[in-house]
Amino acid sequence: MKQISYIFTILLLISSCGNKKRNTDDSSQAKKDSIDAASKNPSTEKLPADWSDFYYCDNLDSALKYPDKVHHLDLRNYNIKKLPEEIIKLTKIEDIGFYWCYNFDWADVFIKLSKLRTLKQIDIADCCVRKLPKEISKLKQIRRFFCGRDSCLTSIPSEITQLDSLHELSIGGTFSIFPKQVLDLKNLKVLNFGCCGLKELPNNIDKLQNLDTLNVYGNKIKELPKTIINLRKLKVLNINSNPVERRSDYIDDLKAKMPNCKIIDFTTPLTFL
């Protein structure tokens, strides 16, 4: 009886070892399959299903994560002083907007943005900008530059004349005297100086021979220079809410001399304190 029991135990151990070996083989094969799959798909990151979500981007971290997908970037309420160096990786960026960003070192910003060859537009709004640095001259590729709404500017650096590609300029702030350096922007087509406290336009405003839109609404202008009729390409002249003297007769005469230009004017002038 003891011999039978002993033989049964031996057979049981052999059977158990066989099963264990088969499990080991199965485990090895599963591990091999896993390694093969990983080699074919090295990244387990879930990529966006629709890259158009990044065409317009309002998050700096996301923009830097997928820099070749972003064309338009809005930076809102960023409490940083300098843009990261990686910003130059945005190889397809077309325009960048800064909104409610109060602490930026604008000299640093302009230097870094000057390296983005595809960048055509910069919009700075509600940032309380008090001074535009001379480094604005480095933005050779820019076609449209906006700095308005809650801007505290009182002057424009002379270096802006180096922006030969600039087609549109919008400025906010307080300017009792028209910044004459703007007159050297030969390729300028659109000029917006609304609600800036301007008392007059310069007599040589006709230096801007390529200008087709001039917005000087909400200022303190009583009379436009006679040379304004020499702006042959001007299509829109917005002088709404300026205390123009003899308004009705003056506007009628101006319209007669500039038949191809749409003159925007309301008969009720804005009252200035």
C-alpha positions in Angstrom: 0.0 0.0 0.0 2.8 2.3 0.8 4.4 1.6 -2.6 1.2 2.6 -4.4 0.9 5.8 -2.4 4.6 6.7 -3.2 4.1 6.0 -6.9 0.9 8.2 -7.0 2.9 11.1 -5.3 5.7 10.9 -7.9 3.2 11.0 -10.8 1.5 14.0 -9.2 4.8 15.9 -8.9 5.7 15.2 -12.5 2.3 16.4 -13.7 2.6 19.6 -11.6 6.1 20.4 -13.0 4.8 19.9 -16.6 2.0 22.4 -16.0 4.4 24.9 -14.6 6.7 24.6 -17.6 3.8 25.3 -20.0 2.8 28.4 -18.0 6.3 29.7 -18.2 6.3 29.2 -21.9 3.0 31.0 -22.2 4.3 33.9 -20.1 7.5 34.2 -22.2 5.4 34.3 -25.4 3.1 37.0 -24.0 6.1 39.1 -23.0 7.6 38.7 -26.5 4.4 39.8 -28.1 4.2 42.8 -25.8 7.8 43.9 -26.7 7.0 43.5 -30.4 3.9 45.7 -30.0 5.8 48.4 -28.1 8.5 48.5 -30.7 5.9 49.2 -33.4 4.2 51.9 -31.2 6.9 53.6 -29.1 4.6 56.4 -28.0 1.6 55.7 -25.8 0.6 59.4 -25.8 -3.0 60.0 -27.0 -2.6 62.5 -29.9 -5.4 65.0 -30.8 -8.0 63.6 -33.2 -8.4 66.9 -34.8 -5.3 69.1 -35.2 -7.5 72.1 -36.1 -8.0 72.6 -32.4 -4.4 73.8 -32.3 -4.7 76.1 -35.4 -6.1 78.7 -33.0 -4.4 78.2 -29.6 -4.8 80.2 -26.4 -2.4 78.1 -24.2 1.4 78.7 -24.3 2.3 75.2 -23.0 0.1 73.5 -25.7 1.5 75.7 -28.4 5.1 74.7 -27.4 4.1 71.1 -27.2 2.8 71.1 -30.9 4.7 74.0 -32.3 4.3 73.1 -36.0 0.5 73.0 -35.7 -0.2 76.5 -34.3 -1.0 79.4 -36.6 -2.7 81.8 -34.3 -1.8 82.3 -30.6 -3.6 84.3 -28.0 -1.9 84.9 -24.7 -4.3 86.1 -22.0 -3.6 87.0 -18.4 0.0 85.7 -18.5 1.9 87.0 -15.5 5.4 86.3 -16.9 8.2 88.7 -17.8 9.8 86.9 -20.7 8.7 84.5 -23.4 10.4 81.0 -23.2 13.2 80.4 -25.7 11.2 77.6 -27.2 8.9 80.2 -28.8 11.1 80.2 -31.8 9.9 76.7 -32.6 6.5 78.1 -33.8 7.4 77.6 -37.4 4.0 78.3 -38.8 2.8 81.1 -36.5 1.0 84.0 -38.3 -0.2 86.2 -35.5 0.2 86.5 -31.7 -2.1 88.5 -29.4 -1.2 89.7 -25.9 -4.2 90.6 -23.7 -4.2 91.6 -20.1 -0.5 90.8 -19.9 1.0 93.5 -17.7 4.5 92.2 -16.8 6.2 91.4 -20.1 9.6 92.8 -21.0 8.6 94.0 -24.4 12.2 94.4 -25.6 12.7 90.7 -24.9 9.4 89.9 -26.5 10.2 91.7 -29.7 13.7 90.2 -30.0 12.3 86.7 -29.8 9.3 87.3 -32.1 11.7 88.8 -34.7 13.0 85.2 -35.2 9.6 84.0 -36.3 9.8 84.5 -40.0 6.1 83.5 -40.6 4.8 86.0 -38.0 2.8 88.8 -39.7 0.7 90.4 -37.0 1.2 91.4 -33.3 -1.7 92.6 -31.2 -1.1 94.2 -27.8 -4.3 95.2 -26.0 -5.3 96.0 -22.4 -1.7 95.6 -21.3 -1.1 99.1 -20.0 2.0 99.5 -22.3 3.7 102.8 -21.4 6.7 102.6 -23.8 7.5 100.7 -26.9 11.2 99.7 -26.9 13.6 100.5 -29.7 13.8 96.7 -30.3 10.6 97.2 -32.3 12.9 97.8 -35.2 13.8 94.1 -35.3 10.2 93.1 -36.4 11.1 93.4 -40.0 8.6 90.8 -41.1 5.5 92.3 -39.4 2.7 93.6 -41.6 0.2 94.6 -38.9 0.9 96.1 -35.5 -1.7 96.9 -33.0 -1.1 98.5 -29.6 -4.4 100.0 -28.2 -7.1 99.8 -25.6 -5.8 100.8 -22.2 -2.5 101.7 -23.7 -0.6 104.4 -21.8 1.6 105.4 -24.8 2.5 109.0 -25.2 5.2 108.5 -27.9 6.4 106.1 -30.6 10.1 105.2 -30.9 11.8 106.5 -34.1 13.0 103.0 -34.8 9.5 102.1 -36.0 10.5 103.7 -39.4 12.6 100.6 -40.0 9.5 98.4 -40.4 9.4 98.5 -44.2 6.8 95.6 -44.4 4.3 97.4 -42.1 0.9 97.8 -43.8 -1.4 98.5 -40.9 -0.7 100.4 -37.7 -3.2 100.9 -34.9 -2.1 103.0 -31.9 -3.9 103.9 -28.6 -2.7 106.3 -25.9 -2.4 110.0 -25.6 -0.8 112.1 -28.4 -1.5 115.8 -28.5 0.9 116.0 -31.4 0.9 113.5 -34.3 4.1 111.3 -34.1 5.8 112.4 -37.4 8.0 109.3 -37.6 4.9 107.5 -38.7 5.0 109.5 -41.9 8.2 107.6 -43.0 6.3 104.3 -43.1 6.1 104.4 -46.9 4.2 101.2 -47.4 1.5 101.9 -44.8 -2.0 101.3 -46.0 -4.1 101.5 -42.9 -3.6 104.0 -40.0 -5.7 104.0 -36.9 -5.3 106.8 -34.4 -8.7 106.8 -32.7 -9.4 108.6 -29.4 -5.8 109.6 -28.8 -6.3 113.3 -28.0 -4.8 114.5 -31.4 -5.4 118.2 -32.0 -4.3 118.2 -35.6 -2.8 116.2 -38.4 0.6 117.3 -39.9 0.6 119.3 -43.2 2.8 116.7 -44.8 0.3 113.9 -44.1 0.4 113.3 -47.9 3.7 111.6 -47.5 1.7 108.5 -46.9 1.0 108.0 -50.5 -0.1 104.3 -50.2 -2.6 105.0 -47.4 -6.1 103.8 -48.2 -7.7 104.0 -44.7 -7.3 106.8 -42.1 -9.2 106.5 -38.8 -8.8 109.5 -36.6 -12.2 109.4 -34.9 -12.7 110.7 -31.3 -9.9 113.2 -31.3 -9.8 117.0 -31.0 -9.2 117.9 -34.6 -10.9 121.1 -35.7 -9.6 121.2 -39.2 -7.8 118.8 -41.6 -4.7 119.9 -43.5 -5.4 120.9 -47.1 -2.8 118.4 -48.3 -5.1 115.5 -47.3 -6.7 115.7 -50.7 -3.3 114.6 -52.1 -3.8 111.1 -50.7 -4.9 109.7 -54.0 -5.4 106.1 -52.8 -7.4 107.1 -49.8 -10.7 105.2 -49.8 -11.9 105.7 -46.2 -11.5 108.7 -44.0 -13.1 108.4 -40.5 -13.3 111.8 -38.7 -16.3 110.9 -36.6 -16.6 112.7 -33.2 -14.1 115.5 -33.9 -15.0 119.1 -33.2 -14.6 120.1 -36.8 -15.5 123.8 -37.4 -18.2 124.7 -39.8 -18.8 121.0 -40.0 -21.5 120.8 -42.7 -19.9 123.1 -45.2 -16.4 121.7 -44.5 -17.5 118.1 -45.0 -19.4 118.9 -48.2 -16.3 120.6 -49.6 -14.1 117.8 -48.6 -16.4 115.2 -50.2 -16.4 117.2 -53.5 -12.6 117.3 -53.5 -12.3 113.6 -52.6 -15.0 111.9 -54.6 -13.4 108.4 -54.4 -13.1 108.5 -50.6 -15.8 107.5 -48.2 -15.9 110.1 -45.4 -17.3 108.9 -42.2 -18.7 111.7 -40.1 -21.6 112.3 -37.7 -22.9 115.8 -37.3 -22.9 115.7 -33.5 -19.3 116.2 -32.3 -17.9 114.4 -29.2 -17.7 116.7 -26.2 -14.2 116.7 -24.6 -13.6 117.6 -21.0 
